[in-house]
Amino acid sequence: MMTTPDSSPFHGCSRTRELLPRLDTNPIRERLLPYCRLTCGKVWEDPVRGHRVGVLDAARAGDMEKLAAGARIDCLIADPPYNIPVGGKQSEALFHTESASYLAFSERWIEAGLAVLAADAHFYLWLGADVRDGFQPLPDVMLLLRRYPTLHPRNFITVRNQRGYGTQANWMWVRQELLHYAVGNPVFHVVYTDIPKVLAGYYKVVGGARKDNLARGKSPYIRPGNVWIDIQQVFYRMEENVPGCYAQKPLKAIERILLSSTDQGMNVADPFAHSGTTLIAGERLGRRVFTADSDPVYAEITIRRLERFRAEGLTGWQWQSPFPEIDSAGPDGAPPR
């Protein structure tokens, strides 16, 4: 259906605020709980493709086994709290505590995740580094992961967000760390960006002929490598944006992980569902996803996002609210502009 800029929900938008504020620090969250179909300890199973969404604690013994329900996980993607307050705000979902406590939390969820992995599997972990706290938790968690002999380091990926933050007295912060480990010898596929090769060079003799990289490459596009410069940070001008979710990962990044590290029909786990991006990526690419969040609101958003994608082909809400049942308000409680 053709739409005009004024009628389309995702084009010609003049709004400056999402219809739903950051949910972990705004009292509006309490108004959403009655509309959540899951309570603590419950799991929803998708009747179409068998995805599973739970209100479970990734760091609590037995919860990952309950989510997996006997299935073995071929790829685990974790985006836990970083122990870094976002925007200077502290909440139960985005807490900041002393390092020993955070490492104990990390140890619990890592061991729970490893317990459900297949013999050959990938393990991806998003992390942050707080310059105000000795770049924690990144170095300590990397040392923690060395305790597990079945986990083998594969790569240290840097995602270059297009939007940064910082001051005039420091370099702009635009990076996001992504650690890649493996168990056994899992599948891996070469993937490509949509960035075209534009420079000839790196000559090599192939079959007796001297060819440059443009002539001998398998694709006219460059490979992403371990520095991803083509990933756009999600915000309200993008369709995939989910208002209220303060730490959403770009769909393109998760799909790149799945395309490279899984085959169709494989099982993917995400123990920190948040906005449900891993579930949408798995649905689009034909992978079965097991995901959970300790907060019923984020579990409900995850399920609703899947239902919205199937019904309308949309990957998110941009500035609109995932909960049309209520009159949303801005961060200060006032109606959004």
N, C-alpha and C positions, 0 to 999 in steps of 0.2 A: 504494500500500500504506500503510495506516495504521500509525503507530508510536507507541509510548509515549515519554514523556520519557527513560526509562531506556534504551530500545532504539535510539532515533534517534541517528545519529552527530553530528547538528547541533543538538540541543535538549536542554536539561537538563544541559549539560556542566558538570562541576565541576572539570575540569582547570585547572591554572594554568600549564601549560607545553606548548608544542607538542612533538610527537614527534620533530621534526627541528630541530636548532639552526641558527643562522645559518651558512650553508655556506661563506662566503668566509673565515671566521676559525676554523673548527673542523676538527680533523683527521679527523673522520668523513667529510669530502668524499672522501678518498682511497679509502675503502671503497666509494664509489658508482661510481667510474669503470668498474669491470668490467661494470656493468649499463647503461652508456651505449652505444647502438647507433651513434653517430657519433663519429668522431675528427676531428682538425684538418683542415680543407679539404673535408670531406664534406658533402653536402647530401641531405636526405631529402625526397622528393616525395610528398605525400598522394595516394593513388590514387583518392580519392573526389571531391575538389573542386580538386585541384591546388595546394593550399598548399605552400609550400616552407620548410623549416627547415634551417639550416646551422650548422656550427661554423666560423665565419668571423670575420675581424677587420674591423670597420667602417672602421677607419682605414688599412687596407692596400690599396694600389692593386690594382684588379681584383676584389676580393672582392664588392663590391656588384653588379658586372656578372655575376659568376658566380651570385650568388643570384637575380638578376632573370631570368637566362637569356633575354635578348632582350625581355622584357616591359617596358613603360613604366609607371612608377608614378604613380598619380593622387593619392595622399596618403601622405606620409612622416611618421611619428610617431617621434620620437627621445627616448629617456630615458637619456642617457649618464651616466657618473660625473660628479658635480658638483664634484669637487675639494674635497669636504667630508667628512671622516671621520664616519661615523654612529656615535653612541655612543662617540666617542673612539677607535674602532678603525680601524686601517689594514690594507689588504690589496691584493693586485694588482688585484682587481675594483673596490675602492672606495679608490682611491689619493688621496694628497694630495701635490702637487708644486708647484714654483714656477710662477708665472703664465705665463711665456714657454713653458715646456714644455707646460702644459695647453692654451694657445692653439694651439700647433703641432699637438697631437693633435686639437683641435677643427677646425682648418682641414682636416686630412686627411680626417676622416670627413664633414664638410659637403660638401666637393668631390666625394667619392665618392658621396654621396647625391644631389647635384644632377645628377650625370652620368646617372642612371637615371630622372629625373623626366620625365613627359609634358610636352608644350608648355603645357598648362593643368593645374596641380597645386597642392595645398596642402602646406605644410611646417610641422609643429608641433614645438616643442622645449621639453621640460621642463628647467628649470634651478633652481639654488638660489642663495642669497646668504648668504655667511658674514660675519656682523658682526665676527668676530674678524680678518678679512682684508679690510677695506674693502669689504664686500658682494660680494666676488668669488665666483664668476666671472661673475655676471650682467652687469655693465656692460661688461666687456671683450669678452665674447662678442657682446653687442649691437653693439658697435663693429666687431667682426670681420665680422658679417653684412652690414654696410654696404658691404663690398668687392665684393659680388656684385650686379651691376646687374639681374640677372634676378629677384632676390628682392625682393618688395615687402611692407613691413610691413602687416599687416592688423589685428592687435590684440595687446593685452597682457592676458592673462587671469589672474585670481587665483582659485585654488581654495582654499576655506576648509575645512581639515580639521577634523573634529569633535573630534579629540584634539589637544592642543597640548603644548608643553614650554617650560620656562623657569624662572625663579626669581622670588622675591618682589621682587627689585630691578629687574625689567624687565617689559615687556609680554610676554604669552604668545605664543609663536611658533605660529601656526596657518595660515600662508599657504603656498602652493606656486605658483611662477611658471610660466606656460605661454605661450610666445611663439608667435604665429601669423603666418606669412608666406605669400605666394602667388607662383606663377609664372604669367604669362599671366592668363587669366580663367576660373578653374575654377568648377564648380557650387557653389552654396551654398544650403542649405535652412534656413528658420526652424524651430527646434525649441522645445519647451516643457518645463518642469520638471513635477513632480507637485505643485507648490505652488499652491494655489488662490488666485485673486484675491479679496481680502477687503475692499478699500477702494475705494469709488467716488471719482471725481474726474477731472481732466483732460478737462473737457467740450469737445466739438467739434461743430460743425454738420455733419451728414451727411445729404445728400438733403433738406435743408430742416428736419430735425429735430435738436434739441439732445440729444446722447447723451453719456453718460459712458463711461469706458474699459471698464466691466463690460458695458455694453450693446453696444458696437460691436466688441469684441475678437473675434478668430477662435477663441479658445480660452478656457475658464474658468480656465486656469492661466497663470502668469506665465512669460515668457521668461527664460532664464538670464542673458542679458547677458554682460558680461565679468568678473563676480564670481559665482562658483559657490558657493553657500552650502548646497547640498543633497547634497554628495558626502561619503560616510562613508569615513574612512580604513580601509583593510583591516587587520584583526587577527583573532586566533584565534576570536572569537565569530561570525565571518561565514563562510558556506559557501565563498565564493570565495577565502578565505585559502589561501596556499600556504606551508606551513612551510619554513623554511630560506631563504626569499627576503626579504632585508632591505629592499628598495626597491620593493616591489610597488605598482603603480598601481591605483586602483579601476576595476573593470569599467565602472561607470556613466559615468565620465569618458571612457574610450576610446570607448564606444558613442556618447556625445554627439558626439564629434569625427567619427566615421564617419557618423552620421545627418545631420549638418549639411554635411559636406564631400565626400561621395561618394554615388554611386548604387549600386544592386545590380549586382554583376558587375564592379565596378571593382577595380583593383589597389592594395593597401595594403602599405607596407613599414615594418618596424620593425627597425633595425639593432642594437638592444640588447634582445634578447628577454626576458632575465631570467626572470620567472615565466610568460611566455606569454600575458599578458592581451590583447594586440592580436590574437593568433591566435584566442582564444576569442570576442572581440568580432566579428571578421570572419566566423567560422563561424556565429554566431548571426544575423548581419545579411546574409549572402549576399555577402560580399566575399572576394576571393582575397588571401591574406596571404603575404608574403615576409618572413621574419624569421630572425635569426641571433644567435648569441652566441659569444663567443670561448671560453667554457667549455663542454665537453661535458656537464657536469652540468645546466646550465640549459637547454641545447638538449634534453636528454632529458626534463626536467620539462615543457618546452613541448609536446613530442610526447605525453607521457603525459597531460597535462591535456586535450588535444584528444580523445584516445582515451577518457578517463574521461567527458568530457562527452557523447560520442556513445553510450557504452554505458549510462550511468546518469543522464544529464541533470544532472549536478553540475558546477558551475563551478570547484570547487577541492576542498581536503581539510580545511578548517577546522583542527583541531589534529592531524589524522592525518598520516601520512607518505606522500609520493609514492613512497617506496621501501620497500614492505612486505617486500622480500627480506632486509633486514637488521634487526637489533635496534637501534633508534634510541636515542640518548642525549641527555641535556641538555647545555647549554653547558659544564658542568664534567666531562662524561664520565659522569655518573651517570644512572641510569634516570630518565625523567621522572616527575613526581608525577601 
